[in-house]
């Protein structure tokens, strides 16, 4: 069994276990044979089939474990199990989804944004350590201009990675081992913009995942240009250590497009999961980034179940328990949004 820290690293690298049945979801027992990946992996509709009412459908064990849809949770469930059961029926609703898509929010930090004063709306919560923009400016002690000096004057992500006003047709490519079962390479490369995560490679897997990388979303463990065709990096920084690492890397490659997520963008991602206590995944951030800057529908690749391969490019420990993974991301809620609501509203299309 992984230690808590090990599960966190596996989680953030985009490889998370998802139970094959609702009973496994509730009880927290899922082996490597029930693992998916979408970086950070999002449970797919096939693993957690949903009815239009948002209740778990299908297997008999769902009725036994979850009870009648809409009914009160069984009294013998632990508090953590009741929370998971409630998460299965999570829905934002079409009106709220449209409101979130229409909301204007700067995705990346710029010098202009760093002039802002005041609090960060989700600051001090699990999603974001910095409470105010002043704290962000003071991340490097004794040099309040250190971060500002390496940021673009304005948000130029669309002009550097897209056509100036849009990223065009977009493919968001997860890391699932299921990609090895398909030859999606040409289909992925046909998109104007291809979004990948962390260190996911294309070399050696071209037939399956393509060769094009426009935007690579990374966490602190993976910062850096991974392949020569990478156009832009977007880095997540939630504390002083993360900011210092970004500044150091940015100074080495000033000519290349490197960005740091605007803290308020992460607050916006948090709105998508209705302020659940856990921080949203980088996979969710990639999907929302695409929804706001691409022509719909957004194509999703590598968000599917594979029974034998965790990542398409490496192997991870044989067993990662569901309970350990649920310490880090609101995966069931993200799944409901991406695989049910967005697809039903024609904002996304998932390639299995």
C-alpha positions in Angstrom: 0.0 0.0 0.0 1.2 3.5 -0.8 2.0 6.0 1.9 -0.2 9.1 1.8 2.6 11.1 0.2 3.0 8.4 -2.5 -0.7 8.5 -3.3 -0.5 12.3 -3.6 2.4 12.1 -6.1 0.6 9.5 -8.2 -2.5 11.5 -8.1 -0.9 14.7 -9.2 0.9 13.0 -12.1 -2.4 12.0 -13.5 -2.9 8.4 -12.6 -5.7 7.7 -10.2 -7.6 4.6 -9.3 -11.3 4.5 -10.1 -13.6 1.7 -8.9 -15.3 -0.6 -11.3 -18.5 -0.7 -9.2 -20.3 1.7 -6.9 -19.7 -0.7 -4.0 -15.9 -0.4 -4.6 -16.3 3.3 -4.7 -18.0 3.4 -1.4 -15.7 0.8 0.3 -12.5 2.3 -1.1 -11.1 -0.9 -2.6 -9.8 -0.8 -6.1 -6.8 -2.6 -7.5 -4.6 -1.6 -10.4 -7.0 -3.4 -12.7 -9.6 -0.7 -12.1 -7.3 2.3 -12.7 -8.0 5.1 -15.2 -6.0 8.1 -16.1 -6.9 11.5 -17.5 -4.3 13.6 -15.8 -5.3 14.1 -13.2 -7.5 11.2 -14.0 -11.2 11.6 -14.1 -13.6 8.7 -13.7 -15.3 7.9 -17.0 -19.0 7.4 -17.5 -18.4 3.7 -18.3 -17.0 3.2 -14.8 -19.7 5.2 -13.1 -22.7 5.2 -15.4 -25.2 8.0 -14.5 -28.9 8.3 -15.2 -30.3 11.7 -16.2 -31.4 12.1 -12.6 -27.7 11.8 -11.6 -28.0 8.6 -9.6 -25.8 5.6 -10.1 -27.3 3.1 -12.6 -26.6 -0.4 -13.7 -25.2 -3.0 -11.5 -27.2 -4.7 -8.7 -24.5 -3.8 -6.2 -25.3 -0.1 -6.8 -28.8 -0.7 -5.4 -27.3 -2.6 -2.5 -24.6 -0.1 -1.7 -26.3 3.1 -2.6 -30.0 2.4 -2.0 -32.8 3.7 -4.1 -31.9 6.8 -6.1 -33.0 9.9 -4.3 -33.5 8.0 -1.0 -31.6 8.7 2.2 -28.2 7.0 2.5 -28.2 3.7 4.4 -27.6 4.2 8.1 -24.7 1.7 8.2 -22.5 3.8 5.9 -19.4 5.5 7.3 -19.3 9.4 7.0 -16.7 9.1 4.2 -19.0 6.6 2.3 -21.9 9.0 2.6 -19.9 11.8 1.2 -18.9 9.6 -1.8 -22.5 8.6 -2.3 -23.6 12.2 -2.3 -20.8 13.0 -4.8 -22.3 10.5 -7.3 -25.4 12.6 -7.8 -23.4 15.9 -8.0 -24.8 18.2 -10.8 -24.3 21.9 -11.5 -27.2 22.2 -13.9 -27.2 23.6 -17.4 -27.7 27.2 -16.3 -24.8 27.1 -13.9 -22.5 25.4 -16.4 -23.2 28.1 -19.0 -22.7 30.8 -16.3 -19.2 29.4 -15.5 -18.2 29.1 -19.2 -19.3 32.7 -19.8 -17.5 34.1 -16.8 -14.4 36.1 -17.7 -11.2 35.2 -15.8 -7.6 35.5 -16.7 -6.0 32.1 -17.0 -2.4 33.2 -16.5 -0.6 35.8 -14.5 0.8 38.9 -16.1 2.6 42.1 -15.0 -0.8 43.9 -15.3 -2.5 41.4 -13.0 0.4 41.7 -10.5 -0.6 45.3 -10.0 -3.8 44.2 -8.4 -4.4 44.7 -4.7 -6.7 42.8 -2.4 -7.5 39.3 -1.5 -7.5 36.1 -3.6 -11.1 34.8 -3.4 -10.0 31.2 -2.5 -6.8 32.2 -0.8 -5.9 30.2 2.3 -8.0 27.3 1.3 -6.8 23.9 0.1 -6.9 25.2 -3.5 -4.5 28.1 -3.0 -2.0 28.9 -0.2 -1.7 32.6 -1.0 -4.4 34.8 0.6 -3.6 38.0 -1.2 -1.7 39.2 -4.3 0.7 41.0 -1.9 1.7 37.6 -0.5 2.4 36.5 -4.1 4.6 39.5 -4.7 6.4 38.8 -1.5 7.1 35.1 -2.3 10.8 35.9 -2.8 11.9 37.6 0.4 13.7 40.9 -0.2 12.8 41.1 -3.9 9.1 42.0 -4.4 9.7 42.4 -8.1 11.2 38.9 -8.7 8.0 37.3 -10.0 6.7 40.3 -11.8 10.0 40.7 -13.7 9.6 37.3 -15.4 6.0 37.6 -16.3 4.6 38.8 -19.7 3.3 42.4 -19.6 -0.1 41.2 -20.5 -1.8 37.8 -21.0 -0.4 36.8 -24.5 -1.2 33.1 -24.3 -3.7 33.2 -27.2 -1.3 35.2 -29.4 1.6 32.9 -28.7 -0.2 29.5 -28.7 -3.3 30.4 -30.8 -4.5 32.7 -33.5 -4.8 35.8 -31.3 -8.4 35.5 -30.2 -8.9 31.8 -29.9 -7.0 28.5 -29.6 -9.2 27.1 -32.3 -10.2 23.4 -32.2 -8.6 21.8 -29.2 -7.7 18.3 -28.1 -7.1 17.7 -24.4 -4.9 14.6 -24.1 -4.8 12.6 -20.8 -2.3 9.9 -19.9 -4.5 6.8 -19.8 -3.0 3.5 -20.9 -6.2 3.1 -23.0 -4.5 5.3 -25.6 -2.3 2.3 -26.5 -5.5 0.5 -27.7 -6.2 3.2 -30.3 -4.3 5.0 -33.1 -5.5 8.5 -32.4 -2.3 10.2 -33.4 -3.5 11.8 -36.7 -6.8 12.8 -35.2 -5.1 14.6 -32.3 -2.6 16.4 -34.5 -5.4 17.6 -36.7 -6.5 20.0 -34.0 -5.3 23.6 -33.9 -4.3 23.2 -30.2 -3.2 20.1 -28.3 -3.0 20.3 -24.5 -1.0 17.7 -22.6 0.0 17.3 -19.0 3.3 17.1 -17.0 5.9 14.8 -18.6 3.7 12.9 -21.0 5.8 12.1 -24.1 4.9 11.8 -27.7 8.2 10.2 -28.9 7.7 6.5 -29.4 3.9 6.8 -29.1 3.2 9.0 -32.2 0.6 6.6 -33.7 -1.4 6.6 -30.4 -1.0 10.2 -29.1 0.3 12.3 -32.1 3.3 14.5 -32.2 1.9 18.0 -31.6 2.0 19.8 -28.2 0.8 23.4 -28.0 0.2 23.8 -24.2 1.7 21.6 -21.4 0.1 22.0 -18.0 2.6 21.1 -15.2 2.9 20.9 -11.5 6.0 21.5 -9.4 7.4 18.0 -9.9 7.5 18.3 -13.7 8.3 21.9 -14.6 10.3 22.1 -17.9 10.0 21.8 -21.7 9.8 18.1 -22.3 9.9 18.0 -26.0 11.2 20.4 -28.6 7.8 20.9 -30.1 6.3 22.2 -26.8 5.0 25.7 -27.5 3.9 26.9 -24.1 4.1 25.8 -20.5 1.6 26.7 -17.8 2.7 26.0 -14.2 0.7 25.7 -11.1 2.1 27.5 -8.1 0.3 27.4 -4.7 3.1 28.4 -2.3 6.4 30.2 -2.0 8.5 27.2 -2.9 6.5 26.7 -6.2 6.9 30.4 -7.1 10.7 30.3 -6.6 11.0 27.2 -8.8 9.0 28.9 -11.5 11.1 32.0 -11.4 14.4 30.0 -11.6 13.2 28.1 -14.6 11.7 31.1 -16.3 15.0 33.0 -16.1 16.8 30.2 -17.9 14.4 30.3 -20.8 13.1 33.8 -21.1 12.6 33.6 -24.9 10.1 30.7 -24.6 6.5 30.9 -23.6 6.2 30.0 -19.9 3.3 31.0 -17.7 2.0 30.7 -14.2 -1.7 30.1 -13.6 -3.5 33.1 -12.2 -4.5 32.2 -8.6 -8.0 33.4 -9.4 -8.2 30.9 -12.3 -7.8 28.1 -9.7 -10.5 29.8 -7.6 -12.7 29.6 -10.7 -11.9 25.9 -11.2 -13.0 25.5 -7.6 -16.3 27.0 -8.5 -16.8 24.2 -11.0 -16.8 21.6 -8.2 -18.9 23.8 -5.9 -16.1 24.5 -3.4 -15.5 20.9 -2.4 -12.9 20.6 0.3 -10.3 19.0 -2.0 -8.5 20.8 -4.7 -9.5 20.2 -8.3 -7.2 18.2 -10.6 -4.9 19.5 -13.3 -7.1 17.6 -15.7 -10.1 19.7 -14.7 -8.0 22.8 -15.2 -7.0 21.7 -18.7 -10.6 21.1 -19.7 -11.9 24.4 -18.3 -9.0 26.2 -20.0 -10.1 24.7 -23.3 -13.8 25.4 -22.8 -13.0 29.1 -22.3 -10.5 29.5 -25.2 -11.4 26.9 -27.9 -14.2 26.4 -30.3 -16.7 23.8 -29.0 -16.8 20.9 -28.7 -13.5 20.2 -27.0 -12.1 16.8 -27.9 -11.0 14.6 -25.0 -8.5 11.8 -25.5 -7.0 9.5 -22.8 -9.8 9.9 -20.3 -10.8 6.2 -20.5 -10.5 3.0 -18.5 -7.7 0.5 -19.2 -7.4 -2.7 -17.2 -3.7 -3.3 -17.7 -1.8 0.0 -18.1 -1.8 2.9 -15.7 -0.1 5.4 -18.0 0.5 4.8 -21.7 4.2 5.6 -21.1 5.2 4.1 -17.8 4.2 1.9 -14.9 3.2 2.7 -11.4 2.8 0.6 -8.2 0.5 -2.4 -8.5 -2.0 -1.1 -6.0 -3.2 2.4 -5.2 -6.3 2.4 -3.1 -9.3 4.6 -3.8 -9.3 6.0 -0.3 -5.8 7.3 -0.7 -6.6 9.1 -4.0 -9.8 10.6 -2.6 -7.7 12.6 -0.1 -6.5 14.8 -3.0 -9.2 15.6 -5.7 -13.0 15.7 -5.9 -12.9 13.1 -8.7 -16.5 11.9 -8.7 -17.8 15.5 -9.0 -15.3 16.2 -11.8 -16.5 13.1 -13.6 -20.1 14.1 -13.4 -19.3 17.5 -14.9 -17.1 16.4 -17.7 -18.6 13.1 -18.7 -22.2 13.9 -18.2 -23.1 17.6 -18.1 -20.6 19.0 -20.6 -21.0 16.2 -23.0 -24.8 16.4 -22.8 -24.6 20.1 -23.6 -22.2 19.4 -26.5 -19.4 21.3 -25.0 -17.1 18.2 -25.0 -16.7 15.1 -27.0 -14.8 12.1 -25.6 -13.0 9.7 -27.8 -12.9 6.2 -26.3 
